[in-house]
Amino acid sequence: MAKHNWWALVAALTAVLMLGGLGCGELGKVDQGRVVAFDPTKETVTFINDVKHDPANPDYSGAPMTFSLPKDPMERGADPKAGLRMKLDTKAREIIIYDLPTKSMKNIAYTLIDQKEGVGKNDPLVAGKKFPMVDKDKKAITIYSGRQRLLVTFSVPDEYLTMPADTWEAGDEVRVYYKETGKALRFMNITKTDIFKK
């Protein structure tokens, strides 16, 4: 999805949603973030709120928010993919993950093995491949960030090699509209929705 107009779209969506709620007398709220947990049985989603509202440089450091999803399929987008990677900082050479057991952020320093920049999603280096790739023998992890157009291979201390693969994966970006905390009236999976597609 083209992301240069994200927050212009958020403003427009918020206005539409708020106008739709005027008849009820109570205006709703819109929040957005990266998914860290999704329960398809309970139909709940948990995401880390984006506090910066800058599509080119999001900041997933807000509080985790859990919502039940709308029952009406017309108000609900595609089921989200969860992931725990909040940020890939190539300058500091660290990855920030959300640690589910402690419900807190964890900074993991890495040793760079290889880094390729300007890698689009259709590049042969990544097209048709599933990331992250974890090679325990070489103690190497390869991840691809579509937003940053980065393909990075790095090593981490042994203790992190046994962590689940979704530790290194970025969850889907989602947006919810709600009036009551914890109950989404509308749910949009931004990552899997192309609003420009005709």
C-alpha positions in Angstrom: 0.0 0.0 0.0 1.2 3.5 -0.7 2.0 5.0 2.6 2.8 8.6 1.9 -0.8 9.7 2.6 -1.4 7.6 5.7 -2.1 10.3 8.2 -4.1 12.5 5.7 -6.2 9.3 5.3 -6.4 8.9 9.0 -7.7 12.5 9.3 -10.2 11.9 6.6 -11.3 8.6 8.0 -11.7 10.0 11.5 -13.8 12.9 10.1 -16.1 10.4 8.3 -16.4 8.1 11.3 -17.1 11.0 13.6 -19.8 12.4 11.3 -21.3 8.9 11.2 -21.4 8.9 15.0 -22.9 12.4 15.5 -26.4 11.0 15.5 -25.5 8.9 18.5 -24.2 12.0 20.3 -20.8 10.5 21.1 -17.7 10.8 19.0 -15.5 7.9 18.6 -11.7 7.5 18.7 -9.2 6.1 16.2 -6.0 4.4 17.2 -3.3 2.7 15.1 -0.4 0.4 15.8 1.6 -2.8 15.1 0.0 -6.2 16.0 1.8 -8.3 18.6 -1.0 -10.8 19.3 -4.1 -12.1 17.5 -6.5 -14.7 18.8 -8.8 -15.9 16.0 -10.9 -18.0 18.4 -11.7 -15.1 20.8 -11.5 -12.6 17.9 -9.2 -10.2 19.7 -6.2 -8.3 18.6 -3.5 -6.6 20.6 -1.3 -3.9 19.1 1.4 -1.5 20.2 0.2 2.1 19.7 2.1 4.3 17.2 2.7 7.5 19.2 4.5 9.4 16.5 2.0 9.3 13.7 4.7 9.7 11.1 4.4 7.0 8.3 8.0 7.4 7.3 9.2 6.9 10.9 6.6 5.3 13.1 7.2 5.0 16.8 5.7 1.8 18.3 6.4 2.7 21.9 2.9 3.3 23.2 0.9 1.2 25.5 -0.4 -2.2 24.2 -4.1 -2.0 23.3 -6.4 -5.0 23.1 -9.7 -4.9 21.2 -12.4 -7.4 20.4 -13.1 -7.3 16.7 -16.4 -6.3 15.1 -18.8 -9.2 14.4 -20.1 -7.5 11.2 -17.7 -8.6 8.3 -18.5 -5.2 6.6 -16.8 -3.4 9.5 -13.8 -5.8 9.6 -10.7 -6.0 7.5 -8.4 -9.0 6.9 -7.2 -11.0 9.9 -3.8 -9.6 11.1 -0.4 -11.2 11.3 1.3 -10.8 14.6 5.0 -10.1 15.1 7.2 -8.8 17.9 9.7 -6.7 16.0 8.9 -3.0 16.7 12.0 -1.4 15.2 15.1 -2.3 13.2 17.7 0.4 13.9 20.6 -0.2 11.5 22.6 2.8 12.9 22.6 1.6 16.4 22.6 -2.0 15.2 19.9 -3.2 17.4 16.4 -4.6 17.2 13.6 -3.5 19.5 11.1 -6.3 20.2 8.0 -6.5 22.4 8.5 -9.2 25.0 5.2 -10.8 25.6 6.0 -12.5 29.0 7.1 -9.2 30.6 4.9 -7.0 28.5 7.8 -4.6 27.9 10.2 -3.5 25.1 13.6 -5.2 24.8 16.6 -3.9 23.0 18.7 -6.6 21.4 22.1 -5.6 20.0 23.2 -7.5 16.9 26.4 -8.0 14.9 26.0 -7.2 11.2 26.8 -9.9 8.7 25.3 -8.4 5.5 23.0 -5.5 4.6 21.4 -4.6 1.3 19.5 -1.3 0.9 16.9 -0.2 -1.7 15.4 -3.7 -1.9 11.8 -3.6 -3.2 9.3 -6.3 -2.5 9.6 -7.6 -6.1 13.4 -7.8 -6.0 14.6 -11.4 -6.7 16.4 -11.3 -3.4 13.1 -11.3 -1.5 10.3 -12.1 -3.9 8.5 -15.4 -3.1 10.7 -15.9 0.0 9.5 -16.2 3.6 11.2 -14.0 6.3 12.6 -14.1 8.8 15.1 -16.8 8.0 16.9 -18.3 11.1 20.0 -20.4 10.5 21.0 -21.8 13.9 24.1 -23.5 12.5 25.5 -20.2 11.3 23.9 -18.4 14.1 22.4 -16.0 11.6 19.0 -14.3 11.2 17.9 -12.6 8.0 15.0 -10.2 8.0 13.4 -8.0 5.4 11.8 -4.7 6.1 9.5 -3.6 3.2 8.9 -0.2 4.6 12.7 0.5 5.0 13.5 -1.5 1.8 16.2 -3.3 3.8 17.4 -6.9 3.7 19.6 -7.5 6.7 21.5 -10.6 8.0 22.9 -10.5 11.5 24.0 -12.6 14.4 22.7 -12.4 18.0 23.8 -14.0 21.3 22.9 -17.8 21.5 20.1 -17.1 24.0 18.1 -15.4 21.3 18.4 -18.0 18.6 15.8 -20.3 20.2 13.2 -17.6 20.3 10.2 -18.0 18.0 10.6 -16.8 14.5 7.9 -14.1 14.9 10.2 -12.4 17.4 12.1 -11.0 14.4 9.0 -10.3 12.3 7.0 -7.1 12.1 3.3 -7.5 12.7 0.7 -6.0 10.5 -0.2 -2.3 10.9 -3.9 -1.9 11.9 -6.3 0.8 12.8 -9.4 0.7 15.0 -12.4 3.0 15.5 -14.1 2.7 18.8 -16.3 4.4 21.4 -15.8 2.0 24.2 -12.2 1.0 25.1 -11.6 -2.6 24.1 -14.4 -2.9 21.6 -13.6 -2.0 18.0 -16.6 -0.8 15.9 -14.5 -0.8 12.8 -11.2 -2.6 12.1 -8.8 -2.0 9.2 -5.7 -4.0 8.4 -3.6 -1.3 6.7 -0.9 -3.7 5.7 -3.3 -5.9 3.8 -5.6 -3.2 2.4 -4.8 -1.2 -0.6 -7.4 1.6 -0.6 -6.0 2.9 -3.9 -6.8 -0.3 -5.8 -9.8 0.0 -8.0 
